[in-house]
């Protein structure tokens, strides 16, 4: 298995998605240490890290004006993460009655699943516009399903990471974050037309 960044194999793309998850964890831990978790910008920048490692390898290289496409992908990734977190925090997702009485993990998984769909859709639109990655209809369904499943996994992980004092332990969030990032990576790859 030869290491290539541009035109990487699916195995390397999954490794890149896992590396993006590790970088997310490092970023939020540094944010906690340095800023007490009050600075949201590094946190949102993790979407740019994800697209740098997962979407930019779809480009043939960064020669000419392709670096502008790469920059647009980074901005799209940051926007997807910001949008998903903002949707989750906004409380505009209607909570059905059956969800309100569920355990914390199930209660958080519903809005995180919806937010995961939004984040995946924005990443998919960015991939379609700026690469351009040709996603089939089944690929769009796989992408939205990956966002939902990854968001649900993140909801369970987030509820496990809330301590008795109400503080978050982001180490618990890592499996859910990795699930979203790997599932979206796989959906983009297997749901698209590529060489």
HUWOGI-V481388 format. One record per residue. N is the residue number from 0. RES is the residue in one letter. SS is DSSP state (2 for helix, 1 for strand, 0 for the rest). NEAR is the number of other ideal C-beta (glycine too) atoms within 8 Angstrom. Layout:
n:N res:RES ss:SS near:NEAR
n:N res:RES ss:SS near:NEAR
This chain:
n:0 res:X ss:0 near:5
n:1 res:X ss:0 near:3
n:2 res:X ss:0 near:5
n:3 res:X ss:0 near:8
n:4 res:X ss:0 near:6
n:5 res:X ss:0 near:8
n:6 res:X ss:0 near:5
n:7 res:X ss:0 near:10
n:8 res:X ss:0 near:7
n:9 res:X ss:2 near:9
n:10 res:X ss:2 near:7
n:11 res:X ss:2 near:12
n:12 res:X ss:2 near:13
n:13 res:X ss:2 near:11
n:14 res:X ss:2 near:8
n:15 res:X ss:2 near:13
n:16 res:X ss:2 near:16
n:17 res:X ss:2 near:11
n:18 res:X ss:2 near:9
n:19 res:X ss:2 near:15
n:20 res:X ss:2 near:13
n:21 res:X ss:2 near:8
n:22 res:X ss:2 near:10
n:23 res:X ss:2 near:13
n:24 res:X ss:2 near:13
n:25 res:X ss:2 near:8
n:26 res:X ss:2 near:13
n:27 res:X ss:2 near:14
n:28 res:X ss:2 near:9
n:29 res:X ss:2 near:9
n:30 res:X ss:2 near:12
n:31 res:X ss:2 near:10
n:32 res:X ss:2 near:6
n:33 res:X ss:2 near:7
n:34 res:X ss:2 near:8
n:35 res:X ss:0 near:5
n:36 res:X ss:0 near:8
n:37 res:X ss:0 near:5
n:38 res:X ss:0 near:9
n:39 res:X ss:2 near:6
n:40 res:X ss:2 near:6
n:41 res:X ss:2 near:11
n:42 res:X ss:2 near:12
n:43 res:X ss:2 near:11
n:44 res:X ss:0 near:11
n:45 res:X ss:2 near:14
n:46 res:X ss:2 near:14
n:47 res:X ss:2 near:12
n:48 res:X ss:2 near:13
n:49 res:X ss:2 near:16
n:50 res:X ss:2 near:16
n:51 res:X ss:2 near:13
n:52 res:X ss:2 near:11
n:53 res:X ss:2 near:15
n:54 res:X ss:0 near:17
n:55 res:X ss:2 near:12
n:56 res:X ss:2 near:13
n:57 res:X ss:2 near:8
n:58 res:X ss:0 near:11
n:59 res:X ss:0 near:5
n:60 res:X ss:0 near:6
n:61 res:X ss:0 near:6
n:62 res:X ss:0 near:5
n:63 res:X ss:0 near:4
n:64 res:X ss:0 near:5
n:65 res:X ss:2 near:11
n:66 res:X ss:2 near:9
n:67 res:X ss:2 near:7
n:68 res:X ss:2 near:11
n:69 res:X ss:2 near:12
n:70 res:X ss:2 near:8
n:71 res:X ss:2 near:11
n:72 res:X ss:2 near:16
n:73 res:X ss:2 near:12
n:74 res:X ss:2 near:9
n:75 res:X ss:2 near:15
n:76 res:X ss:2 near:17
n:77 res:X ss:2 near:12
n:78 res:X ss:2 near:10
n:79 res:X ss:2 near:16
n:80 res:X ss:2 near:16
n:81 res:X ss:2 near:10
n:82 res:X ss:2 near:11
n:83 res:X ss:2 near:14
n:84 res:X ss:2 near:11
n:85 res:X ss:2 near:8
n:86 res:X ss:2 near:13
n:87 res:X ss:2 near:10
n:88 res:X ss:2 near:6
n:89 res:X ss:2 near:7
n:90 res:X ss:0 near:4
n:91 res:X ss:0 near:5
n:92 res:X ss:0 near:11
n:93 res:X ss:0 near:4
n:94 res:X ss:0 near:8
n:95 res:X ss:0 near:7
n:96 res:X ss:2 near:6
n:97 res:X ss:2 near:6
n:98 res:X ss:2 near:10
n:99 res:X ss:2 near:8
n:100 res:X ss:0 near:5
n:101 res:X ss:0 near:7
n:102 res:X ss:0 near:6
n:103 res:X ss:2 near:7
n:104 res:X ss:2 near:10
n:105 res:X ss:2 near:11
n:106 res:X ss:2 near:12
n:107 res:X ss:2 near:12
n:108 res:X ss:2 near:15
n:109 res:X ss:2 near:13
n:110 res:X ss:2 near:12
n:111 res:X ss:2 near:15
n:112 res:X ss:2 near:14
n:113 res:X ss:2 near:12
n:114 res:X ss:2 near:14
n:115 res:X ss:2 near:17
n:116 res:X ss:2 near:12
n:117 res:X ss:2 near:13
n:118 res:X ss:2 near:17
n:119 res:X ss:2 near:18
n:120 res:X ss:2 near:11
n:121 res:X ss:2 near:13
n:122 res:X ss:2 near:17
n:123 res:X ss:2 near:12
n:124 res:X ss:2 near:9
n:125 res:X ss:2 near:15
n:126 res:X ss:2 near:16
n:127 res:X ss:2 near:11
n:128 res:X ss:2 near:8
n:129 res:X ss:2 near:11
n:130 res:X ss:0 near:11
n:131 res:X ss:0 near:7
n:132 res:X ss:0 near:11
n:133 res:X ss:1 near:8
n:134 res:X ss:1 near:12
n:135 res:X ss:0 near:9
n:136 res:X ss:2 near:5
n:137 res:X ss:2 near:7
n:138 res:X ss:2 near:13
n:139 res:X ss:2 near:11
n:140 res:X ss:2 near:9
n:141 res:X ss:2 near:12
n:142 res:X ss:2 near:17
n:143 res:X ss:2 near:11
n:144 res:X ss:2 near:9
n:145 res:X ss:2 near:14
n:146 res:X ss:2 near:18
n:147 res:X ss:2 near:13
n:148 res:X ss:2 near:12
n:149 res:X ss:2 near:17
n:150 res:X ss:2 near:18
n:151 res:X ss:2 near:12
n:152 res:X ss:2 near:13
n:153 res:X ss:2 near:16
n:154 res:X ss:2 near:18
n:155 res:X ss:2 near:13
n:156 res:X ss:2 near:14
n:157 res:X ss:2 near:14
n:158 res:X ss:2 near:13
n:159 res:X ss:2 near:8
n:160 res:X ss:0 near:12
n:161 res:X ss:1 near:10
n:162 res:X ss:0 near:8
n:163 res:X ss:0 near:3
n:164 res:X ss:0 near:4
n:165 res:X ss:0 near:5
n:166 res:X ss:0 near:6
n:167 res:X ss:1 near:9
n:168 res:X ss:0 near:9
n:169 res:X ss:0 near:11
n:170 res:X ss:0 near:7
n:171 res:X ss:0 near:10
n:172 res:X ss:0 near:15
n:173 res:X ss:2 near:11
n:174 res:X ss:2 near:9
n:175 res:X ss:2 near:15
n:176 res:X ss:2 near:13
n:177 res:X ss:2 near:11
n:178 res:X ss:2 near:12
n:179 res:X ss:2 near:17
n:180 res:X ss:2 near:16
n:181 res:X ss:2 near:13
n:182 res:X ss:2 near:12
n:183 res:X ss:2 near:17
n:184 res:X ss:2 near:13
n:185 res:X ss:2 near:12
n:186 res:X ss:2 near:14
n:187 res:X ss:2 near:17
n:188 res:X ss:2 near:10
n:189 res:X ss:2 near:9
n:190 res:X ss:0 near:13
n:191 res:X ss:1 near:12
n:192 res:X ss:1 near:4
n:193 res:X ss:0 near:7
n:194 res:X ss:0 near:1
